[in-house]
């Protein structure tokens, strides 16, 4: 508990010698505008931190009518405080420093120095700050000493302070809600935000895979169509029946050929010839079947490897498109940063227009307090602009860095996919070369050793028949031509029959892809469900957090989140009173009472009661009661400050 007993101001801004005697009580300080009411609060904060009531660095030197520093004076503020019942005296003095440079007659003013005293004992700056840190950190003490200071803080800082006042944790919310029992397993040790990013990444990856499945199905379907076109409109069973019919027809023709021969020896030879030709046909069928088996596995490998190459090409294109988008966005951010740097340089170098110190109508110098206010307002606007610009620049720089990281990450992924693609293409070429080599090594059946052996056997039998019968060569030649033609048709039909075997492999691949599509869609649905559960947790956390924080305040209600149209959440920190936003439509009196409610609540949370200065209280009908010592600053009719101590 900190209370003011007395504060003495000497040569501090517009106060040449003034004592604020409170004796640990509340007080009302009144006076006309420019009489120094705000200076009292500035002096107290300057004593502690060297800053004014707005948290800006303060020059305490008095100014003359030309708005120039009055030299030779030492701004001094000395406060006698009661801290937890013990009397403590704090004093700060700013001294001018003059030096005699070598070779010059006149002294030159250097940087002013500051002296600190704790209970009249000189202290170094480090000791001074350590002493104050024992009471509370600088921001906390400023919040509690100046009622409006908290609402002037950046909204993110305000929000962080408010959130830290509650002991509500994610675990508390999860354990207290049966609908969220699955959430710890989903988080798996990660934060909610990190888990959301992981799931979003999984969703994009699954979606890319889902988008690629139709194209892969179409590729297999196209290959199937080509094979179907190769066998035309033939039915598998009809094709098999046609082969059997042609084989029967060949048997009839062979019988006719045999009937041309006379004699038992010729008949025996004809039977032997028929058996040899059957053996030749069977050998040809087996040869074709064995040849297809040699290439079937490689053909399947070609289809599988071609699918892999197509997938990698699509993935590379997607990555290159993503990299272009990231790089383009980063370029825009960098251009915006350059423009902001130019504007910041222009604003930083801007100075107060000295012509404004003169009345444009009569040409006379404006009153000192008015000029001081104008300069202060100018510096305040400039400082606020620079602070906001720095925050915007920092956020923009962070966005640029994140985009640069995305570009690098995407570039690495492109390199990785390119390496995989080159390897896949090389593997495909090797398989194709092997397939071509095997096909080129498969000779027609008629050139095979087995075919030559059987054909030689047939030729020998024919020679025997020719020797045993009369000359029937012309008729026999005709029958043989018919038989050869039928056998050629049988060989063609058998080749088409093998295509039916490949069609079944295409159907199996299409079914695999459809099952994969269903599996990916089930995974996507599960990711969507987990994302919804994260959003549900966040919504419940919002309600619990706002309820926990708002329960601590008497007047103010805080809005800490905005729910976006897409169901996501945006962090905010808006104070309201009776449904009216603090920063928009709330009147001055209501704002002051809200400020006091904030100071009172945070004082309890921090465990500190700090004397609080409240400005512009003339606009308040009834001030909100607080536990701490208050100094009300209000406009009055007296030119000199009037102090009224109250109980």
VOGU-3710 file (C-alpha; in Angstrom, 3 decimals, decimal comma):
1> xxxxxxxxxx> 0,000/0,000/0,000  1,551/3,267/-1,197  0,155/6,691/-0,219  1,316/10,246/-0,740  2,039/12,337/2,333  3,543/15,287/0,485  5,097/16,089/-2,916  7,274/19,171/-3,497  7,728/20,475/-7,067  10,566/22,921/-7,752
11> xxxxxxxxxx> 11,375/24,378/-11,188  9,393/21,523/-12,713  7,818/22,535/-16,027  5,416/25,399/-15,135  5,637/24,899/-11,354  8,433/26,993/-9,876  7,662/26,077/-6,264  4,593/24,088/-5,233  3,777/21,636/-2,449  1,017/19,048/-2,706
21> xxxxxxxxxx> 0,178/18,163/0,902  -2,201/15,195/1,196  -1,326/13,499/4,504  -2,262/10,095/3,021  -5,770/11,350/2,158  -7,701/11,818/-1,051  -7,758/15,258/-2,619  -9,402/17,396/-5,293  -7,075/19,749/-7,179  -8,759/22,426/-9,284
31> xxxxxxxxxx> -7,715/25,380/-11,379  -8,123/26,961/-14,786  -6,679/25,279/-17,849  -2,907/25,712/-17,924  -2,624/26,171/-14,177  -0,611/22,921/-13,808  -3,076/20,203/-12,814  -1,715/17,640/-15,254  1,815/18,735/-14,310  1,206/17,347/-10,816
41> xxxxxxxxxx> 0,622/13,860/-12,240  3,527/14,267/-14,679  5,804/15,268/-11,812  4,918/12,220/-9,740  5,546/9,870/-12,687  8,720/11,754/-13,678  9,987/11,315/-10,135  9,554/7,567/-10,422  10,293/6,828/-14,076  11,429/9,997/-15,853
51> xxxxxxxxxx> 8,235/9,873/-17,976  4,995/11,834/-18,186  1,453/10,596/-17,639  1,345/9,232/-21,178  4,425/7,078/-20,678  6,596/9,304/-22,906  10,051/10,559/-21,960  9,641/13,925/-20,252  11,775/17,057/-20,361  11,063/18,738/-16,985
61> xxxxxxxxxx> 12,854/22,009/-17,785  10,764/25,200/-17,505  10,264/27,068/-20,788  10,260/30,841/-21,420  7,894/32,802/-23,616  9,898/31,785/-26,695  9,373/28,126/-25,733  13,053/27,823/-24,955  14,505/26,097/-21,899  15,249/28,374/-18,967
71> xxxxxxxxxx> 18,871/27,614/-18,143  20,405/27,548/-14,691  17,430/25,870/-13,021  17,337/22,321/-11,666  13,944/20,596/-11,958  13,323/18,786/-8,692  10,500/16,589/-7,417  10,574/15,207/-3,891  7,863/12,955/-2,503  7,270/11,787/1,022
81> xxxxxxxxxx> 5,404/8,499/0,698  3,943/6,049/3,185  4,689/2,520/1,935  3,062/-0,242/3,976  2,992/2,103/6,965  6,638/3,221/6,710  7,720/6,715/5,646  9,940/6,845/2,534  11,321/9,966/0,842  12,163/9,813/-2,870
91> xxxxxxxxxx> 13,808/12,655/-4,723  14,890/13,239/-8,335  16,959/16,207/-9,527  17,968/17,033/-13,105  21,212/19,011/-13,315  22,763/20,823/-16,244  26,251/19,793/-17,254  28,642/22,373/-18,712  32,168/21,775/-19,994  35,077/23,904/-21,229
101> xxxxxxxxxx> 36,276/22,341/-24,502  39,967/22,744/-25,100  40,740/25,914/-27,013  37,348/27,569/-26,298  36,585/30,347/-23,842  32,877/29,740/-23,428  31,432/26,741/-21,717  29,391/24,244/-23,746  26,330/22,528/-22,390  26,402/18,746/-22,480
111> xxxxxxxxxx> 23,745/16,172/-21,637  21,908/16,812/-18,370  22,511/14,408/-15,513  19,999/13,003/-13,059  20,502/12,560/-9,338  18,490/10,185/-7,207  17,938/10,139/-3,445  16,247/7,474/-1,334  15,592/8,715/2,198  18,114/11,531/1,511
121> xxxxxxxxxx> 20,804/8,966/0,607  22,230/9,447/-2,906  21,533/6,461/-5,134  22,730/5,345/-8,513  20,270/4,894/-11,345  20,574/1,102/-11,082  19,848/1,228/-7,343  16,894/3,527/-7,980  15,382/1,156/-10,538  16,002/-1,854/-8,298
131> xxxxxxxxxx> 14,214/-0,104/-5,445  11,190/0,690/-7,625  11,223/-2,856/-9,030  10,786/-4,040/-5,457  7,477/-2,180/-5,409  6,360/-3,368/-8,851  7,423/-3,236/-12,485  7,301/0,135/-14,242  4,248/-0,565/-16,399  2,254/-1,856/-13,431
141> xxxxxxxxxx> 3,021/1,201/-11,303  2,156/3,581/-14,175  -1,140/1,771/-14,731  -2,046/2,172/-11,072  -0,777/5,776/-10,752  -2,531/7,223/-13,825  -6,149/6,145/-14,255  -6,158/6,563/-18,058  -2,769/4,928/-18,671  -4,055/1,357/-19,085
151> xxxxxxxxxx> -6,430/2,232/-21,922  -3,614/4,060/-23,727  -1,539/0,877/-23,863  -1,511/-1,143/-27,122  -4,493/-3,491/-27,149  -2,262/-6,584/-27,250  -0,472/-5,439/-24,098  -3,805/-4,760/-22,360  -5,075/-8,170/-23,410  -1,975/-9,961/-22,126
161> xxxxxxxxxx> -2,294/-8,233/-18,741  -5,966/-9,172/-18,452  -5,406/-12,795/-19,457  -2,664/-13,092/-16,831  -5,167/-12,137/-14,114  -6,956/-15,468/-14,459  -5,607/-18,905/-13,593  -7,865/-20,522/-16,195  -5,844/-23,029/-18,270  -6,540/-25,158/-21,318
171> xxxxxxxxxx> -6,371/-28,270/-19,133  -9,034/-26,876/-16,798  -11,416/-26,231/-19,690  -10,780/-29,630/-21,313  -11,112/-31,629/-18,110  -14,337/-29,846/-17,214  -16,133/-30,572/-20,514  -17,029/-34,172/-21,551  -17,331/-33,081/-25,196  -13,593/-32,289/-25,209
181> xxxxxxxxxx> -12,302/-35,589/-23,805  -10,712/-36,496/-27,153  -8,816/-33,209/-27,398  -5,641/-34,218/-25,425  -5,087/-37,127/-27,805  -5,545/-34,774/-30,788  -3,134/-32,200/-29,334  -0,537/-34,898/-28,526  1,622/-32,467/-26,568  1,269/-29,569/-29,034
191> xxxxxxxxxx> -0,453/-26,250/-28,463  -3,897/-25,596/-29,920  -2,465/-23,181/-32,519  0,288/-25,603/-33,548  -2,203/-28,467/-33,772  -4,468/-26,300/-35,942  -1,514/-25,664/-38,277  -0,650/-29,382/-38,375  -4,236/-30,357/-39,206  -4,524/-27,605/-41,823
201> xxxxxxxxxx> -1,341/-28,920/-43,457  -2,720/-32,471/-43,379  -5,965/-31,250/-44,891  -4,151/-29,541/-47,777  -2,055/-32,644/-48,418  -5,092/-34,949/-48,340  -7,004/-32,596/-50,632  -4,130/-32,594/-53,126  -4,136/-36,384/-53,073  -7,929/-36,500/-53,474
211> xxxxxxxxxx> -7,740/-34,068/-56,389  -5,182/-36,332/-58,096  -7,193/-39,573/-57,834  -9,735/-38,815/-60,655  -6,902/-38,109/-63,092  -5,190/-41,373/-62,150  -8,455/-43,297/-62,578  -8,934/-41,615/-65,950  -5,444/-42,656/-67,076  -6,087/-46,309/-66,233
221> xxxxxxxxxx> -9,543/-46,072/-67,822  -7,995/-44,679/-71,024  -5,487/-47,543/-71,158  -8,328/-49,997/-70,619  -10,278/-48,381/-73,462  -7,312/-48,820/-75,787  -7,172/-52,542/-75,000  -10,936/-52,829/-75,435  -10,634/-51,123/-78,808  -7,950/-53,653/-79,764
231> xxxxxxxxxx> -10,392/-56,549/-79,287  -13,283/-54,556/-80,809  -16,715/-55,741/-79,738  -15,722/-59,365/-79,230  -17,023/-61,280/-76,272  -14,539/-63,393/-74,349  -16,638/-66,536/-74,548  -17,524/-65,887/-78,183  -13,834/-65,515/-79,013  -13,054/-68,809/-77,298
241> xxxxxxxxxx> -15,929/-70,523/-79,125  -14,681/-69,131/-82,437  -11,269/-70,709/-81,842  -12,859/-74,088/-81,115  -14,994/-73,861/-84,269  -11,969/-73,051/-86,412  -10,034/-75,925/-84,874  -12,943/-78,266/-85,746  -13,005/-76,892/-89,272  -9,287/-77,545/-89,569
251> xxxxxxxxxx> -9,882/-81,122/-88,463  -12,494/-81,535/-91,233  -10,161/-80,099/-93,838  -7,387/-82,342/-92,696  -9,739/-85,304/-92,961  -10,595/-84,312/-96,531  -6,918/-83,983/-97,288  -6,336/-87,448/-95,955  -9,238/-88,867/-97,998  -7,478/-87,850/-101,173
261> xxxxxxxxxx> -4,860/-90,415/-100,442  -5,332/-94,049/-101,285  -3,838/-96,974/-99,631  -3,302/-98,038/-96,038  0,210/-96,608/-95,987  -1,092/-93,208/-97,170  -3,878/-93,323/-94,549  -1,388/-94,060/-91,803  0,794/-91,244/-93,005  -2,216/-88,894/-93,047
271> xxxxxxxxxx> -3,055/-89,801/-89,446  0,563/-89,215/-88,524  0,468/-85,889/-90,363  -2,669/-84,826/-88,476  -1,022/-85,616/-85,170  2,084/-83,661/-86,147  0,048/-80,617/-87,108  -1,906/-80,777/-83,846  1,420/-80,907/-82,056  2,560/-77,834/-84,047
281> xxxxxxxxxx> -0,601/-75,903/-83,122  -0,216/-76,788/-79,426  3,438/-75,788/-79,483  2,503/-72,445/-81,077  -0,183/-71,779/-78,444  2,247/-72,561/-75,636  4,924/-70,394/-77,247  2,572/-67,384/-77,441  1,451/-67,906/-73,842  5,068/-68,077/-72,609
291> xxxxxxxxxx> 5,989/-64,919/-74,566  3,120/-62,949/-72,994  4,187/-64,072/-69,515  7,684/-62,705/-70,120  6,401/-59,195/-70,795  3,267/-59,014/-68,629  5,115/-58,185/-65,388  7,189/-55,466/-67,072  4,087/-53,951/-68,694  2,474/-53,719/-65,252
301> xxxxxxxxxx> 5,667/-52,091/-63,906  5,560/-49,555/-66,769  1,964/-48,602/-65,911  2,776/-48,243/-62,205  5,970/-46,232/-62,788  4,242/-43,962/-65,361  1,564/-43,211/-62,753  4,273/-42,259/-60,236  5,945/-39,922/-62,786  2,602/-38,231/-63,561
311> xxxxxxxxxx> 1,880/-37,724/-59,840  5,320/-36,169/-59,235  4,943/-33,830/-62,223  1,616/-32,578/-60,889  3,087/-32,171/-57,394  6,024/-30,171/-58,794  3,662/-27,860/-60,725  1,590/-27,281/-57,570  4,729/-26,472/-55,542  6,043/-24,077/-58,191
321> xxxxxxxxxx> 2,675/-22,290/-58,249  2,698/-22,056/-54,434  6,292/-20,747/-54,441  5,331/-18,059/-56,997  2,412/-16,920/-54,837  4,574/-16,733/-51,693  7,368/-14,884/-53,500  4,881/-12,426/-55,013  3,313/-11,739/-51,600  6,753/-11,285/-50,043
331> xxxxxxxxxx> 7,696/-8,795/-52,764  4,576/-6,793/-51,996  5,426/-6,806/-48,261  8,997/-5,645/-48,939  7,725/-2,849/-51,203  5,290/-1,778/-48,488  8,117/-1,862/-45,911  10,260/0,398/-48,129  7,389/2,866/-48,433  6,857/2,776/-44,657
341> xxxxxxxxxx> 10,591/3,440/-44,060  10,446/6,511/-46,312  7,331/7,797/-44,548  8,830/7,089/-41,092  11,979/8,989/-42,070  9,854/11,932/-43,184  7,763/11,935/-39,992  10,804/11,401/-37,716  12,524/14,450/-39,170  9,416/16,621/-38,917
351> xxxxxxxxxx> 9,577/19,404/-36,327  7,039/21,726/-34,885  6,207/24,650/-37,211  7,562/27,709/-35,383  5,193/29,995/-37,335  2,267/28,484/-35,439  3,533/30,156/-32,254  2,358/33,499/-33,689  -1,297/34,477/-34,032  -2,085/34,508/-37,776
361> xxxxxxxxxx> -4,570/37,373/-37,257  -2,753/39,883/-35,086  0,834/38,667/-35,462  1,418/38,502/-31,704  3,049/35,560/-29,954  0,510/33,120/-28,584  0,351/32,542/-24,792  3,098/30,296/-23,477  0,726/27,680/-22,109  -1,071/27,501/-25,455
371> xxxxxxxxxx> 2,212/27,159/-27,328  3,372/24,549/-24,843  0,147/22,616/-25,380  0,508/22,903/-29,163  4,076/21,615/-29,046  3,067/18,864/-26,629  0,145/17,861/-28,877  2,449/17,873/-31,913  5,048/15,726/-30,144  2,336/13,436/-28,833
381> xxxxxxxxxx> 0,826/12,931/-32,268  4,272/12,350/-33,693  5,188/9,861/-30,939  1,876/8,029/-31,270  2,271/7,848/-35,028  5,840/6,533/-34,725  4,775/3,965/-32,112  1,882/2,738/-34,258  4,088/2,787/-37,357  6,752/0,744/-35,556
391> xxxxxxxxxx> 4,135/-1,822/-34,578  2,835/-1,960/-38,142  6,372/-2,229/-39,501  7,233/-5,002/-37,051  4,112/-6,959/-38,009  4,771/-6,391/-41,706  8,408/-7,456/-41,326  7,316/-10,597/-39,502  4,835/-11,346/-42,294  7,612/-10,839/-44,865
401> xxxxxxxxxx> 9,918/-13,162/-42,934  7,191/-15,788/-42,685  6,589/-15,530/-46,449  10,350/-15,809/-47,070  10,391/-18,937/-44,918  7,451/-20,268/-46,928  9,335/-19,565/-50,175  12,414/-21,390/-48,877  10,324/-24,275/-47,593  8,478/-24,554/-50,938
411> xxxxxxxxxx> 11,784/-24,292/-52,837  13,181/-27,160/-50,767  10,077/-29,186/-51,486  10,417/-28,462/-55,227  14,024/-29,678/-55,121  12,956/-32,777/-53,254  10,103/-33,514/-55,711  12,407/-32,793/-58,692  14,931/-35,312/-57,372  12,173/-37,898/-56,971
421> xxxxxxxxxx> 10,812/-37,091/-60,441  14,217/-37,507/-62,125  14,700/-40,808/-60,348  11,214/-42,007/-61,348  11,708/-40,953/-64,999  15,077/-42,711/-65,080  13,498/-45,846/-63,610  10,659/-45,683/-66,192  13,192/-45,420/-69,037  15,060/-48,458/-67,715
431> xxxxxxxxxx> 11,841/-50,524/-67,523  10,762/-49,429/-71,033  14,188/-50,258/-72,412  14,071/-53,658/-70,768  10,564/-54,300/-72,143  11,615/-53,233/-75,642  14,702/-55,376/-75,444  12,691/-58,425/-74,346  10,071/-57,881/-77,067  12,771/-57,502/-79,712
441> xxxxxxxxxx> 14,318/-60,747/-78,503  11,066/-62,736/-78,905  11,087/-64,277/-82,384  7,989/-65,385/-84,320  6,969/-68,918/-83,506  7,863/-70,144/-86,993  11,494/-69,140/-86,325  11,693/-71,042/-83,046  13,640/-74,254/-82,694  10,511/-76,206/-81,715
451> xxxxxxxxxx> 8,606/-74,954/-84,735  11,450/-75,916/-87,039  11,632/-79,391/-85,507  7,904/-80,063/-85,910  7,867/-78,508/-89,380  10,700/-80,789/-90,467  8,710/-83,715/-89,096  5,636/-82,597/-91,092  7,708/-82,202/-94,271  9,085/-85,721/-93,821
461> xxxxxxxxxx> 5,549/-87,140/-93,415  4,371/-85,256/-96,502  7,240/-86,747/-98,474  6,127/-90,195/-97,340  2,543/-89,490/-98,420  3,756/-88,221/-101,800  5,706/-91,392/-102,371  2,770/-93,591/-101,329  0,005/-92,046/-103,457  -0,658/-90,740/-106,901
471> xxxxxxxxxx> -0,183/-87,058/-107,680  -2,856/-85,115/-105,755  -0,630/-82,155/-105,147  -3,006/-79,450/-106,463  -5,961/-80,501/-104,303  -3,728/-81,037/-101,336  -2,200/-77,586/-101,774  -5,651/-75,980/-101,745  -6,637/-77,797/-98,557  -3,339/-76,908/-96,942
481> xxxxxxxxxx> -3,844/-73,219/-97,790  -7,272/-73,276/-96,166  -5,858/-74,938/-93,078  -2,988/-72,425/-92,861  -5,427/-69,508/-93,144  -7,571/-70,921/-90,339  -4,559/-71,426/-88,161  -3,517/-67,794/-88,705  -6,991/-66,686/-87,638  -6,748/-68,915/-84,555
491> xxxxxxxxxx> -3,393/-67,351/-83,629  -4,881/-63,837/-83,978  -7,885/-64,790/-81,840  -5,625/-66,271/-79,173  -3,636/-63,005/-79,064  -6,880/-61,038/-78,573  -7,912/-63,510/-75,871  -4,754/-62,585/-73,930  -5,934/-58,935/-73,935  -8,923/-59,984/-71,796
501> xxxxxxxxxx> -6,446/-61,032/-69,092  -4,945/-57,524/-69,084  -8,415/-55,943/-68,887  -8,988/-57,600/-65,519  -5,746/-56,033/-64,187  -7,024/-52,593/-65,248  -10,303/-53,187/-63,400  -8,363/-54,222/-60,304  -6,261/-51,021/-60,469  -9,368/-48,845/-60,873
511> xxxxxxxxxx> -10,935/-50,496/-57,812  -7,726/-49,839/-55,840  -7,841/-46,160/-56,787  -11,529/-45,900/-55,837  -10,774/-47,487/-52,452  -7,896/-45,034/-51,996  -10,262/-42,152/-52,843  -12,715/-43,353/-50,180  -9,878/-43,753/-47,638  -8,592/-40,219/-48,324
521> xxxxxxxxxx> -12,094/-38,744/-48,029  -12,573/-40,555/-44,715  -9,239/-39,088/-43,531  -10,333/-35,624/-44,676  -13,606/-35,964/-42,790  -11,692/-36,992/-39,648  -9,390/-33,936/-39,981  -12,466/-31,697/-40,432  -13,950/-33,191/-37,265  -10,757/-32,528/-35,311
531> xxxxxxxxxx> -10,594/-28,936/-36,590  -14,218/-28,438/-35,524  -13,333/-29,800/-32,065  -10,458/-27,289/-31,832  -12,853/-24,474/-32,802  -15,376/-25,726/-30,222  -12,649/-25,700/-27,568  -11,619/-22,190/-28,567  -15,229/-20,958/-28,399  -15,636/-22,452/-24,938
541> xxxxxxxxxx> -12,294/-21,042/-23,883  -13,444/-17,608/-25,088  -16,607/-17,777/-23,018  -14,797/-19,078/-19,934  -11,940/-16,585/-20,238  -14,198/-13,556/-20,716  -16,482/-14,695/-17,875  -13,499/-15,251/-15,545  -11,982/-11,837/-16,286  -15,247/-9,864/-16,347
551> xxxxxxxxxx> -16,254/-11,295/-12,963  -13,363/-9,333/-11,426  -14,622/-5,922/-12,645  -17,476/-3,844/-11,327  -18,290/-1,643/-14,345  -16,181/-2,707/-17,302  -16,922/-5,724/-19,466  -14,188/-6,995/-21,760  -14,546/-8,471/-25,209  -11,413/-10,515/-25,941
561> xxxxxxxxxx> -12,378/-12,316/-29,162  -14,278/-11,754/-32,401  -15,854/-14,804/-34,053  -15,176/-14,568/-37,808  -17,536/-15,608/-40,610  -15,483/-18,734/-41,322  -15,848/-19,843/-37,696  -12,337/-18,797/-36,731  -11,453/-16,435/-33,907  -9,726/-13,058/-33,934
571> xxxxxxxxxx> -8,078/-11,780/-30,760  -9,191/-8,285/-29,641  -9,322/-6,323/-26,431  -12,349/-4,022/-26,282  -13,657/-2,456/-23,071  -17,403/-1,793/-22,875  -19,714/-0,172/-20,377  -23,426/-0,970/-20,555  -22,817/-2,348/-24,056  -21,072/0,817/-25,309
581> xxxxxxxxxx> -17,483/0,529/-26,530  -14,952/2,555/-24,556  -13,093/3,816/-27,611  -16,089/4,953/-29,700  -19,295/6,305/-28,198  -18,620/6,324/-24,452  -18,758/9,795/-22,854  -15,873/11,253/-20,835  -17,482/10,732/-17,443  -18,204/7,082/-18,104
591> xxxxxxxxxx> -14,657/6,605/-19,406  -13,172/8,040/-16,216  -15,259/5,713/-14,036  -14,267/2,777/-16,251  -10,621/3,798/-15,823  -11,063/3,812/-12,044  -12,741/0,398/-12,145  -9,771/-0,929/-14,133  -7,226/0,595/-11,728  -9,098/-0,730/-8,696
601> xxxxxxxxxx> -9,406/-4,273/-10,102  -5,817/-4,489/-11,347  -4,557/-3,102/-8,041  -6,214/-6,013/-6,281  -4,785/-8,474/-8,801  -1,268/-7,032/-8,535  -1,489/-6,707/-4,742  -0,519/-3,022/-4,978  -2,405/0,145/-3,977  -0,815/3,097/-5,748
611> xxxxxxxxxx> -1,862/6,759/-5,489  -3,881/7,398/-8,643  -4,226/10,736/-10,458  -7,563/11,192/-12,253  -7,768/14,037/-14,790  -10,875/15,894/-16,079  -13,070/14,734/-13,183  -15,294/17,802/-13,564  -17,199/15,789/-16,206  -18,139/13,070/-13,694
621> xxxxxxxxxx> -21,247/13,333/-11,522  -20,048/10,623/-9,128  -16,635/8,987/-9,220  -16,402/5,229/-8,971  -15,046/4,284/-5,556  -11,581/2,764/-5,420  -9,471/1,354/-2,603  -6,388/3,440/-3,426  -5,622/7,099/-2,586  -6,986/9,357/-5,370
631> xxxxxxxxxx> -6,078/12,823/-6,592  -8,913/14,289/-8,689  -7,767/16,885/-11,227  -10,587/19,108/-12,442  -11,089/22,456/-14,111  -11,836/25,275/-11,660  -12,084/29,068/-11,631  -8,871/29,909/-9,771  -5,706/30,762/-11,671  -3,613/29,101/-8,992
641> xxxxxxx> -3,991/25,473/-8,054  -6,446/24,846/-5,268  -6,017/21,680/-3,176  -8,933/20,345/-1,128  -8,091/17,323/1,017  -11,003/14,945/1,649  -11,477/12,038/3,998
//
